[in-house]
Amino acid sequence: MSLLRTRRLALLLALSASLGLTACGGGGGSSGTPANSDPNGWAAVTTLKTTDNTVGTGASADTGKPVQVTYTGYVYDVRVADTKGTKIDTNVGGTPYPFVIGANAVISGFDQGTQGMKVGGKRTVTVPAAMAYGSTGSGTAVPPNAALVFDIELVAVDPNSWTTVTALAKQDTLMGAGASADAGKTATVTYTGYIYDKRVANTKGTQFDSNVGKTGLQVKLGTGGTAGSVITGFDQGIQGMRVGGKRTITIPASLAYGNLGQGSIPGGAALVFDIELTAIN
C-alpha cells in the first residue's frame, strides 16, 4: 500500500454477479400485442421505501458514523410477491461491509436507507433507479433504470471508536539525538501502519502496511496532503523528531484518508503508525 494521498470514488459494494440482464422485455407479443417496456415495474418506484423487519436496540446509524452492514441486493420485480427479483450481490456469511453514513461512499438509496437503523436491526430498502445506478446501470448485474431491493442488517456502529480520535497524537518511545525533522527538510523513515482499534490494548489493530527491513520512505516535510505527498497526519507526525528517534502517532481520519478510505483502509478510519527517523537531508 502506498502512503501517497489518493481518493477513491466508490459507488456501492463490489457487485460480483455477471447475470447478462437486459433493461427491458423481449420483442413484441403475438398478434401485434405491444411489448411491455417495463415488465419489472421500475418506473413506478419513484421514492425510497424502508421496512423494518427487526428493530435494533444498539447504537444508531447517524450521519458521519462509520458502520458495518451485511446485505443482499436484488433487482426489483413487481411480478414477484416480495418484489425481490434476481439476486445481484450479497456479503451475508462474509465480512461486513464498512462505510460512513452520509459520505457519498455508496449509492444514495443504500446510504439513506441505512440511516436511523440501530445495531441488530434488519431492514428492507426499496431504491428507485434515480437513487441507485440510474440510466447507465452497473455492469451486467444491474440494468439501466433498474429499481433495487436490499435486505440490510446493521452489524456495528463505529466498533473501533474512530470518531473519538479527533486530533493528531504523538508519543515518543525513543528520543533521537541527531538532526531535527523540520518543515522543508526531507526525512527518511521506516514505519508500520495499523488501523486504530480502541478494543486493543495499544490501539494497534490490523496492520495494513510496513517498510521495516526495506528501503526507507523519504518524506518532504511540510507538504503533507498535496499531490505526490504522504497523508497530512503522517507528515505532521514526523515533524519535531530527531534522527535515531522512534515515535508512535495516532491520526484522525480527517488527516488520513477521510470518509472514503483508500485500498484496505476503510472510510472513516483513524490510523496508528510506529515511525523511526533514520536520516534528515
N, C-alpha and C positions, 0 to 999 in steps of 0.2 A: 504494500500500500504506500502511496506517495503522500507526503505531507503537503504537497502543493495544494493551494486553495482552489477547489473547483466546486461547481454547483450542479447537482443533478436535478433534472426536471422529470420526476416520475409522474405517471398518471395514476394507475391503481394496479397493484399486485402484478405478478408475472403470470398472465393468462396463458396457461400451458397447453390448453386443448387446441387441436387443429381439426375442426369439425367440418370444414367446407360448407358452412351455412351460406344461404343466399338471403338477399334483403327482401324478397317478396316471393309470392307463389309462382306456380308454373304458368304455362301458356293458357290460352282461352279454353273454356269448357266446351262440351259437346253442344251441338245445335246452336252455336253462336252465343252461348251464355258468356257474359263478360267475366274475365278473370278477377278474382278478389285480390286487389293490390295490397291489402293489409290483413292477411289471414290471422296474424297473431294479435291484432288489436292494439298495436303500439301507439297509433295516433290518439287513441282515447286516454292514454296515460299522460296527463299534462301536468300533474303536480306530484311531489314526493309524498308517499304514504308510508307510515310506520305502524306496526302492530307489535305490541309487547306480548310475547308468549310466556316469558318468565320475567318478573320484575326483580332486579338485583337489589342487594342490600349493602353493597360496599361503596367504595369511592365513586364519585360521579365523573363522567367523561365530559369535562368542561373545556372551553376554548383555551388553547395554549398548553393543555396537558398531554404528555406522551401516554399513549395507550397501546395495549396489545389485544388483538382480537383473533378469533377463529371465524371462518366464514365459508359459505358455499354460495356460488353465484349461478344463476340460471337466466336464460333468455325468457322474457315474459311471453306467455302464450295464453290468451283468453280461452282457448279451446280446452285447456286442462283445468281440472277442478280447482287446484290451488294456484293456478297461473304460473307454476314453476315448470317451464318447458325444458329445453335442452340444457344440461349442466355445462357450464363453461369453465369452472375452476373451483377448487377447494383446497384449504390447508388443514382441514379437520384431521386430527391424528398426527399432525406435524408441528412445526414451530409456529407459535402465534405470530401474526403479522403486526409489526410496530409502525405507528405513525403518530404525528402530532395533530391534535384536533385543531381545525381552523387554519392549518398551514398550507393548504393547497397542494398537499403531497399525494393525495388520492383524488379520484373524481368527486365532484361536489356532492352528488347524491349519496355516496358512501360516507363521506365526511359528515354531512348534515344528518344523515340517518343514524349515525352512531352517537351524535351529541345528546347528552342528557341521560344516556344509559348509566346504570350502576353496575359495578363488578358483580358477576354472577348472573347478570341479566341476559336474556335471549330475545332477539327482535327480528322480525321480518320486515325488510325495507323494499318497497317498490319504487324504482327510479325511472323517471321519464328520460327519453333519449337526450334531451337538452341538458340534463344533469349527469349524463353518462358519457358516451363516446360520440354523440351527435350524428351528423350526416356522413361521417367518414367511417364510423365503426372502429374496430380494433382487430387487425389481422383477419384470420379466417374464423375466429371464435365468435366475435360479436359483429353482426351485420350492421350496415348503415341504418340509422334511425331506430335501432332496437331499444325498447324499454327492457329493463333488467330487474331481477328479483334477487335479493341477498338474504340469507339466513345468517345472522351475526350473533356471536356470543362475546361479551366483554370479559376478557380474562384478567386484565390488570390495568390499573391507572398509576403511572409513574412508579413502577416497582423498584427502580434503582434510586429513587429520590433525586433525579436530575434537577428538578425545579428548585431544590433547596440550594443548589450551587449557583450563586448569583454574582460572584466576584472571583477574580484570579487569586489563588492562594499559593504561596511559596514556602517550602520548608527545606532549609539547608541541612543535609545529612553529613556533609564533609566540607569544611571551609577550605577553599583553594588559597594559594599563596602567590600565584602568578599574575599575569596581566588581567586587567578588568574587561568584562564584556560590556562595552558601552555602545550606545546607538551610533551608527555609522561605521562600526568595525565589523569584520567578518569572523564569526565564531565557528569553530569546528566542534561538533558534539557527537557523542553516542547517546542513544536513548532507547527506552522501551515504553510503549504506549498501551494503556488499558482503558476499557470502558469503566467509568465511575460506577461503583455499586456500594451504597451505604450499608447493605446487608453483610458485606465482607469487612473483617476487622480493620484492614488497612485501606479500604475503599477501592482496592485494585481488583476490578472484576476481570472480565475476559480480556486477555492480551490480544491486540489486533495488529501490532507491528513492533519491530525491533531491528536496530542495525548493530547491536553489540556483537563484536567479533568480525565486523565488516568495515568497509570504508566509512570514515566519519562523515556526517552531514554538515555541509557548510551553509551558514545562515547569515545573510546580510542584515544586521540588526537595525531595527527602526523602519523596516519595510513590510512588516507582517500584515497580511491581508491583501496586499497588492498582487497583481498578476505575476506569476512566477515565484512568489514568495511562500513562506510557510504560513500557517494559520496565526492570527494575531496573538492568541494566548501563548503559543509556543515561543514566538519572538519575544514578547514581553517577559515571559517566564525565565528566559536565559539572562536577560539584562541584569547587571549587578553581580553576576557570578565572577569568580576568578579562576584562572587555569588551574586544573587539579581538583576543582570543587565538584561536589555532587549535590543535586537538588531534586526534590520531588515537587512538581507543580500540579495543581488541580485547576482545570479550565472549565468555565461555564460554556454551555452550548453557543451562546452569543459570541464568544471569542474563539469558537472552534468551527464546526460545520453546520451550525444553525439548526433550523427546524426541518431541513430536507436531508441532512446527513450526507454521507459520502461512502460509497462502497459498503464495507462491512460495518460501518458506523451508523447506527440508526439516527433518524431525525430526533432532535431534542437532546442528544446525548452529551452529558458532561464527560470530560476525559481526565485521566491522570497520566503524567509522564515522569519517569525516572531519567534524569539527564546528568551526564558527566561532560564538563567542559575540558577539552583536550588541547585546544590551541586558539590563539587570537591573532588575527592579521589586520 
